[in-house]
Amino acid sequence: MKRFFCLGIILVSCLVAKSQTHINFSSCPGKKFWECYREKIQEVVIANANKGVLKEALVNITDKDSIYFKMTYWLNSSGNADPRLFGASLKRETKAFEELKAIITAVKSKKWPTELADTNGAQFFLSLNFRKIKNEQGNIFLESFEWNKKEEGFGLLGFSPIYDGCRIPKKKSLKTSKKSKACLQTKLRSHIAKHFNSKILKDKVIYANKTLRTNTSFIVNKYGVVDEVEPIALTKELENEALRIFKLIPKMIPGELDGKKVNVLYNQPIVVRQ
């Protein structure tokens, strides 16, 4: 039995080694560290987006023709991703999630720069846009594209959503909309600080000496209710906490566009420094 067990380990090790991708930072001179790292990891994800269970999950993640994909993980001082701290927007697709995690954690670095030396590492966040393309044979494949995101229509809004306690503007203008937005941001930060349960981090070595960021997108719908909350964090525990916090946000006065109540998309990170 021992012989077979050892042989199994050797075979698995060979497979993992074969799947490793090496990033060489010397190939992008003159660029800042994070810009270079982001480009290289983006290339790795795009190269694997049309393969196996990962492609199937991305294609089926939404009925829409375009996909907004998000991923985050902890990058240690040696330049390797920590498999314990990994999150992605396809986390509900278990096989694809594990496949993506294996791809990223298999990435190894050549000529690692000094930016993270003598540190505990840093959290990395990546977002990508894919569109579904159907070829002549009727097969669907994914194509990445750059989406020039505008400021969610704030310049066009009669006024942005108004948080409970913020001043209701008498006149609807870009200036009053910006003031409402600034007040909303202040109220959101206060709400998060008040309701975040720090006990979920207590006595957990995995979180020690880390600055943890949960990137959360949500919609203030045309009824003034927070809806479609989508957190991406390093662990499900942090994501569940973000969901709980944002569901506690009180009803607002909805935003308006051309005199009509509309849905407004927001992105609000939760940053916790341990």
C-alpha angles and dihedrals in degrees: 000000000000092000093053092046093052091046089053091054092050092050093048091047090053092051093050092047091051092053095052119117119207120213115205112198092191087074091072106048121181094025125115116257099249094043090053094044092048092052093050096048090045089056090052093052094045091049090056099038094093097048131099123301092354092062092044092053095047093048092049098040090092140008089227122100092238129057127205105204124192132187135174136179144157115264112202128213091265091060096253129126116243107233090206092061107051134126136174138170090247092058091124089064096074099190094046091045092053090045092053092046090051091050094051097042089050090061111108128189133235120203093003111206124236098247094101098032114126091012135105089244130250142260116257124205127191131182125187136179122220130183125204113240123189117207128209091273090056094249118141121227132172126246123189119226140175115250114203097215114205122209092278092267097294090140089057099041119107081217135337122243112294119224120221107275096023119117116266107228118234091207124043110226142131089263095053091043090056090050091051090049092050091050091048091053091050092049092048092053090049091048092052093047091049098048105033109116105222090186090082088069098043118118093355110132091196090069097043118130093357135128103222122202125192110193107210129185122188142162128236096210129213089270092056093250123132107244142167095030109189115182123184114195141152093262138022088241092064091044092052090050091052091050091051093049096048093047087060093060109117123241114277137203100265124241120259134218120188089345094307127111111246143181114260124199121220136183116207122171124209108216120191121183114204 
